[in-house]
Amino acid sequence: MGSATSELPARRTPLADDAETGLKIVVVGGFGVGKTTLVRSVSEIRPLNTEEVMTQAGAGIDETAGVERKTTTTVAFDFGRISLNERMVLYLFGAPGQERFWFLWDRLFSGTLGAVVLVDTRRMQDSWYAIDRLEHHNTPFVVAVNRFDDDTDRFTLEEIRQALALGEHVPMIDCDARVRSSCKDVLVSLVDHLYTMALAQEGTP
């Protein structure tokens, strides 16, 4: 992915006065997978984040294999916003990745329309808990594989699907969490998935 960086929106406009519908999306995944980066990249406002500097107190608790260069961590959640049109707004919540903060997830899932599971192929097993909790809550989701510069293995999406034991009905997409257009493609994929599910339910007797 070279030296790609986040694309900033052309302007940051205030929320329209006639906005009346808020849609909640949660971004989940393992520690260091890029959730904060995704929310930051795609949000039309300066995102709220609760990143703190990692300290020695977390040594032996937070599993940092594969993300040794990470120096900060989300301790509550990230928050961003995208206006879909004058009346409809998408609210993004990025969940913390470390196991010791997973107790926050169930509350974050409350009222969620759908979710994005962000996957790092270097730590694929970290995605299992997120998928399990979403399935437990019957929350629709898509899987986005965040491709890193050192992603030398280049597992295919089908190989990742098999490793995560995902059914064919779960959409999967490659992405770069640093790039706004790539993050937008992920959200479009989720919205399309939700729309398809809604149409299927309408057609069910």
N, C-alpha and C positions, 0 to 999 in steps of 0.2 A: 504494500500500500504506500510505500515511499514516504514522502514527507507531507502527506495530505493533512489538511487542517480543517477545522469547522468552518463552514460557510455561514456568515452572519446574514440575517434577514436584511433587506434593503432599508427598512425602517421599523421602529417599535411603536406601534399605535396603541392608544389606550383602549380599554374594553368599551365596546359600543353601549350606549345607554339603553338600547332596546334588546340587548342580549337577554334571553330568557331560558335557554336550555343549556345546562352544563352536563357534559359527558365525562365520566371518570375512567381513566386508563391507568393501569399499574404496570411498571417495568420491574421485573424481578430477575433474579439470577444469582450466581455465586459471587463471592468476594473478589473484587478487582476485575470484574468482567466488562465494565464500561457503562454501567447504568447512569451514573452521575454525568458522564460525558455525553450520553445520548440525550438526556433531558436538557442539558446545557446547550447542545448543538441545535436542537429543533425548537426550543421555546422562543416565543416572540417577545417575551419579557425577560428581564434579568432574573434567572431562576433563584428560588430559595433553596439553599442546601445547608446541611448540617454536618459538613465535613470537619473532622478534627484530626490533628496530627497524631499519628500512631506513636505510642510510647513503649517503653520497656515492659510496662505492666501487661501488655498484650502478648508478649513473647510466650510461646508455648500454648497460647489459647487460639489466636488467629492463625489459620493455616496459610502461609504466604508462599508456598512452593509454586513456582511459575510466575509469581508477581512480586519478586524480591525488591524491585525498584519502587514499589508503591509506598508512599510516605503518609498518606492521609486516608481516612475511612469515614463513611457515612454512619452516623450514630442514631439517626431517627428516620428521616426520609428527605428526598429531593422533591421539589415542586416546580412545575413549569406550566405554560398555557399556550394554546394555539386557537385562534379564532377561525372556525370553519366557514362561517358567514356572519352576517350582522346579528343573527339571533342564536347561533349555536357555537358553543365554546367547548374545546377539549381541554380537560385538566389532566396533567401528567404527574404521577406520583412514582418516584423511584424508591424502591424498598432497600433497606440495608442488607448487605450480603453475608455478614458473619453470623455464625450459628447462635452466638449469644444474644443477637438482636431479633431472632426469628419470631419471638413472641409478639412482635409488633405487626407481623404480616396479616394475621386474621382480621385485625381491625382495619388495616389498609384495604383489604379486599372488600369491606362492606360498601355496598352501593356501586361496585365496579362493573362497568359495562363489558370490559374485556381486558386482556393482559398481553404483554410482550415478555417472553422468556428469552433473555439474552444469554448466549452460550459462548464459552471460551473453549476451543477444542483442546487446549492444554490441560484443562481441569473440567472435563465433561461431566464427571460424577457430581460436581457441585450443582448441576441443574436438576438432579433428581428430586430434591426436596421441593423446589419451586413447582415442578410439574405435579408432584403428588398433592400439594396443597391446593393448586388450582383445580385439579380434578375433584378433590374432596368438596370444594365449594361450587362445583359445576360452573366454573368460570371459563368462558371460551378464551382461547389464546392462540397466538402464533409463535413460532420459534425463529429468532433472528440470530444468525451465527456471526459474531463480531470477528472479522478477519484481522489479525495483527501482523505487524511487519515480520515477526519471527515465526509465523504460522507455516513452518516448512513441511509439515505432514500433509496439509491440504486435503483433509478428509472431504469426501463429497457429501452433499446434503443427504443423499440416500444412505450413506454409511453412518452419518450422524443420526438419522432417523432410526436406524436399526439399533445403534448403541443406546439410544434413549427409549427404545421400545414404544415409539409413537405410531399411532395409526395413520393411514393415508389421508384421513380427513383433517389432520393438523397441518396448516400451511407452514412452509419453511422458506427462509430467504436469507441470502448473504447480505451483510451490511458492513459499513464502516461507521462506528459510533461517533467519529470525529467530524463527519461530513453531513451537513444539514439535509441535502437532497437525498442521501442514502437513508437517513433516519425517517424522512417523510415517506419514502417508499415502504418502510416497515409499517408505519402507521396506516398507510393506504391499504396495505395487505391485510391488516387487522380489521379495518372498517369493511373491506370487501367480504372478509370471512363472516363478520357479524351480519352483514346484509344477506348473504347467502343462507345463513342459518335462519334468519327471520323469515325469508321467503319459504324455506322448507317447512317451517312450523306453521305458516299460514296455509300451506297446502296439505297439512296433515288433518284428516277428519277428526 
